[in-house]
Amino acid sequence: MVEPNVNRTVTSLLDDVRRGDPSALSRLFAIAYDKLLEIARIQRRRQPSTETLNTTALVHEAFIKLFGSEALDFNDRAHFMAVAATAMRQILIGHARRKSAAKRGAGQEPASFEEVERALASEAGFVTPKTDALLALDRALEQLLQRSERQARIVECRFFGGMSIEETAIALGISPATVKRDWSMAQAWLHREIQRDLG
């Protein structure tokens, strides 16, 4: 769990960034870097071991995505970390799609439902998934977003961001009980959709 003073500092720096303080962004990056690296490591464990995007590059790409020409507006540290997890997911999915397109027709076996199912049941997520498994999960998550945005955001925070129930509740402004209930419902729904996708 992150100490309250770190939360306050990050939230204060986000306010400074919003007000246009030029030094706030570099200070924010320095303070948030360790947590972003932790999220990036979780995300990288979901990629095939041959993935060329390393953890540091992922953090830097995500930071550029978050604070590029059209910087996003963040409420607080929890919101920032939740959006960072989403940005990293998008970057990794982009890499997975390019890799899948390059290997299409090269005799690569498709992912099995069991591979994705193990990943969804695990708190740690994928260890060495096939690219197809990650893409199947992403397709199902996009469908879940249309059905229940809150459940999709919970999956992003829990599965892709490695956040605890409590951290997810803070990030999304809901109760821990709601996170637990929706996390279970989302997992069950994703199981069915991925099985249909890969079946």
C-alpha positions in Angstrom: 0.0 0.0 0.0 1.3 3.5 -0.9 1.9 5.9 1.9 -0.6 8.8 2.2 2.2 11.4 1.9 3.2 9.9 -1.5 -0.4 10.0 -2.6 -0.6 13.7 -1.6 2.7 14.6 -3.3 1.7 12.9 -6.6 -1.8 14.5 -6.5 -0.2 17.9 -5.8 2.3 17.4 -8.7 -0.6 16.5 -11.0 -2.3 19.7 -10.1 1.0 21.6 -10.8 1.2 19.9 -14.3 -2.4 20.9 -15.0 -1.5 24.5 -14.1 1.4 24.4 -16.5 4.4 24.2 -14.1 7.3 23.1 -16.4 9.2 21.4 -13.6 6.3 19.4 -12.2 6.3 16.8 -14.9 9.9 15.7 -14.3 9.3 15.7 -10.5 6.2 13.6 -11.1 8.1 11.2 -13.3 10.8 10.8 -10.6 8.3 10.1 -7.8 5.9 7.9 -9.9 8.7 6.0 -11.7 9.0 3.0 -9.2 5.2 2.4 -9.3 5.2 2.7 -13.1 8.1 0.2 -13.3 6.1 -2.2 -11.1 3.1 -1.9 -13.4 5.3 -2.3 -16.5 6.9 -5.5 -15.0 3.4 -6.9 -14.5 2.5 -6.0 -18.0 5.7 -7.4 -19.4 5.0 -10.8 -17.7 1.9 -11.0 -20.0 4.1 -10.8 -23.1 5.9 -13.6 -24.9 9.5 -13.9 -23.8 10.7 -12.8 -27.2 9.0 -9.4 -26.9 11.6 -6.7 -27.7 10.0 -3.8 -25.7 11.8 -3.8 -22.3 10.3 -2.6 -19.0 12.1 0.8 -19.0 11.0 1.5 -22.6 7.4 0.6 -21.7 7.4 3.1 -18.8 8.8 5.8 -21.0 6.4 5.1 -23.9 3.5 5.2 -21.4 4.7 8.5 -19.9 4.9 10.0 -23.3 1.4 8.7 -24.1 0.1 10.2 -20.9 1.8 13.6 -21.1 2.2 14.0 -24.9 0.9 16.9 -26.9 -2.6 16.4 -25.5 -1.9 15.6 -21.9 -4.7 13.9 -20.0 -6.2 15.4 -16.8 -5.8 13.3 -13.7 -7.8 13.6 -10.4 -5.2 12.1 -8.1 -2.5 9.5 -7.9 -4.9 6.5 -8.0 -6.5 7.8 -11.2 -3.1 8.5 -12.7 -1.9 4.9 -12.0 -5.1 3.4 -13.4 -4.8 5.4 -16.6 -1.1 4.5 -16.8 -2.0 0.8 -16.6 -4.5 1.3 -19.5 -1.8 3.1 -21.5 0.7 0.3 -21.0 -1.9 -2.2 -22.0 -2.6 -0.3 -25.2 1.2 -0.1 -26.0 1.7 -3.8 -25.4 -1.4 -4.8 -27.4 -0.1 -2.7 -30.2 3.2 -4.6 -30.1 1.4 -7.9 -29.9 -0.8 -7.1 -32.9 2.3 -6.2 -35.0 4.0 -9.4 -33.9 1.0 -11.5 -34.7 0.7 -9.9 -38.1 4.3 -10.7 -38.8 4.0 -14.3 -37.7 0.7 -15.0 -39.4 1.0 -18.0 -41.6 4.4 -18.9 -40.1 3.0 -22.1 -38.4 2.4 -20.5 -35.0 -0.1 -22.5 -33.0 -3.2 -20.5 -31.8 -3.6 -20.0 -28.1 -5.8 -22.4 -26.2 -8.7 -21.3 -24.0 -7.0 -23.0 -21.1 -3.9 -20.7 -21.5 -6.1 -17.6 -21.2 -8.3 -19.2 -18.5 -5.2 -19.8 -16.3 -4.2 -16.2 -16.8 -7.6 -14.8 -15.8 -7.7 -17.1 -12.7 -4.2 -16.0 -11.6 -3.4 -12.9 -9.6 -0.1 -12.7 -11.4 -1.6 -12.9 -14.9 0.3 -14.3 -17.8 3.9 -15.6 -17.4 4.7 -16.5 -21.0 1.6 -16.3 -23.0 1.3 -16.7 -26.7 0.5 -13.4 -28.5 -2.8 -14.8 -29.6 -3.9 -15.4 -26.0 -3.2 -11.8 -25.1 -5.1 -10.6 -28.2 -8.1 -12.8 -27.4 -8.2 -11.3 -23.9 -8.0 -7.8 -25.4 -10.8 -8.5 -27.8 -13.0 -9.8 -24.9 -12.1 -6.8 -22.8 -13.1 -4.4 -25.5 -16.5 -6.2 -25.6 -16.8 -6.0 -21.8 -16.1 -2.3 -22.1 -19.3 -1.9 -24.2 -21.3 -4.0 -21.7 -19.9 -2.7 -18.4 -17.3 0.1 -18.4 -16.8 -0.3 -14.7 -16.1 -4.0 -14.9 -13.7 -3.4 -17.8 -11.8 -0.7 -15.7 -11.7 -3.1 -12.8 -10.1 -5.8 -15.0 -7.5 -3.2 -16.2 -6.6 -2.1 -12.7 -6.5 -5.6 -11.2 -5.2 -7.7 -14.1 -3.1 -5.2 -16.1 -2.2 -2.8 -13.4 -1.6 -5.3 -10.6 -3.6 -3.2 -8.2 -5.1 -4.6 -5.0 -8.9 -4.6 -4.4 -8.4 -1.5 -2.2 -6.2 0.4 -4.7 -8.7 -0.4 -7.5 -11.6 0.9 -5.3 -9.7 4.2 -4.7 -8.8 4.5 -8.3 -12.3 4.1 -9.5 -14.1 5.8 -6.6 -16.2 2.7 -5.6 -16.3 0.4 -2.6 -14.0 -2.6 -2.2 -17.1 -4.8 -2.0 -18.2 -3.5 -5.5 -14.7 -4.2 -6.8 -14.8 -7.8 -5.5 -18.2 -8.5 -6.9 -17.6 -6.9 -10.3 -14.1 -8.6 -10.5 -15.7 -12.0 -10.1 -18.5 -11.2 -12.6 -16.0 -9.8 -15.1 -13.8 -12.9 -14.9 -16.8 -15.2 -15.5 -17.9 -13.1 -18.5 -14.4 -13.0 -20.0 -14.1 -16.8 -19.6 -17.2 -17.3 -21.7 -16.3 -14.7 -24.4 -12.7 -15.9 -24.7 -13.9 -19.6 -25.0 -16.3 -18.5 -27.8 -13.5 -16.5 -29.5 -10.9 -19.3 -29.3 -13.4 -22.2 -29.8 
